[in-house]
Amino acid sequence: YWLGPLSAPTVAGKIATVACPETGEIVGIDSDTGAKRWSFRAGGKVDSPPTLHEGLALFGSHNGWVYALNLDDGRLVWRFLAAPIERKAVLH
């Protein structure tokens, strides 16, 4: 399923999360079964695992946004543009 390396996991309760840098995804995994519970694709590369706090998965993306996901189902709770402007770069 995943392309390339994964970040180290972060775990809270029965959910482990990892970042997939190559796809810009955060994935929630059932820590008992190893089954994928949810995934969220950010607008850019995500190269470190989210911080888990009070039911949220918090992480930043190379597109300049900081995201908060509901840890139970991966739904977007909020996002914040932390960079002065949003930029997209194309690499060849």
PLY file of the C-alpha trace (Angstrom):
ply
format ascii 1.0
element vertex 92
property float x
property float y
property float z
element edge 91
property int vertex1
property int vertex2
end_header
0.00 0.00 0.00
2.63 2.57 0.99
5.22 3.97 -1.36
8.57 4.58 0.22
9.54 4.83 3.87
7.26 5.58 6.80
7.93 7.78 9.81
8.25 6.40 13.29
4.82 5.70 14.80
3.06 7.71 17.48
0.49 5.85 19.59
-2.44 6.95 21.76
-4.96 4.47 23.10
-5.59 1.87 20.40
-4.52 4.02 17.43
-1.02 4.31 15.98
-0.27 6.98 13.40
2.50 7.20 10.81
3.43 9.72 8.13
4.06 8.62 4.55
6.42 11.31 3.24
6.24 10.27 -0.41
2.43 10.49 -0.57
1.87 13.29 1.98
-0.46 11.05 4.00
-1.06 10.48 7.67
-2.43 7.00 8.35
-4.26 5.80 11.46
-3.69 2.12 12.27
-5.47 -0.08 14.81
-2.69 -0.91 17.27
-4.28 -4.29 18.17
-4.82 -5.66 14.66
-2.52 -3.58 12.45
-5.47 -2.78 10.16
-5.69 0.65 8.54
-8.50 2.67 10.17
-8.21 5.89 8.17
-5.90 8.02 6.05
-5.67 11.72 5.29
-3.74 13.26 2.41
-2.27 16.68 3.17
-1.50 19.26 0.50
2.24 18.61 0.61
4.98 16.36 1.93
4.67 15.26 5.57
8.03 14.06 6.85
7.40 13.47 10.54
4.72 11.69 12.56
1.91 13.71 14.08
1.82 14.77 17.69
-1.16 13.19 19.46
-2.93 15.37 22.01
-6.44 15.24 23.50
-7.92 13.18 20.67
-6.20 15.09 17.87
-3.38 14.24 15.48
-1.43 17.48 14.90
1.14 17.86 12.12
2.61 20.25 9.59
3.05 19.86 5.86
5.56 21.28 3.41
2.72 23.31 1.87
2.84 25.62 4.93
-0.32 24.37 6.64
-0.66 22.89 10.12
-3.46 20.31 10.41
-5.51 18.83 13.25
-7.29 15.53 12.58
-9.77 13.67 14.75
-7.74 10.71 15.99
-10.70 8.30 15.94
-11.70 8.74 12.29
-9.10 10.96 10.59
-11.54 13.78 9.79
-10.10 17.28 9.43
-10.93 19.33 12.54
-9.02 22.48 11.58
-6.06 23.72 9.58
-3.94 26.84 9.91
-1.67 28.51 7.35
1.54 28.90 9.35
3.67 30.11 6.43
3.54 33.78 5.37
2.06 32.68 2.02
1.02 29.37 0.50
3.51 28.14 -2.10
3.63 25.15 -4.36
6.88 24.06 -5.95
7.38 21.72 -8.87
10.55 19.68 -8.86
12.01 18.06 -11.95
0 1
1 2
2 3
3 4
4 5
5 6
6 7
7 8
8 9
9 10
10 11
11 12
12 13
13 14
14 15
15 16
16 17
17 18
18 19
19 20
20 21
21 22
22 23
23 24
24 25
25 26
26 27
27 28
28 29
29 30
30 31
31 32
32 33
33 34
34 35
35 36
36 37
37 38
38 39
39 40
40 41
41 42
42 43
43 44
44 45
45 46
46 47
47 48
48 49
49 50
50 51
51 52
52 53
53 54
54 55
55 56
56 57
57 58
58 59
59 60
60 61
61 62
62 63
63 64
64 65
65 66
66 67
67 68
68 69
69 70
70 71
71 72
72 73
73 74
74 75
75 76
76 77
77 78
78 79
79 80
80 81
81 82
82 83
83 84
84 85
85 86
86 87
87 88
88 89
89 90
90 91
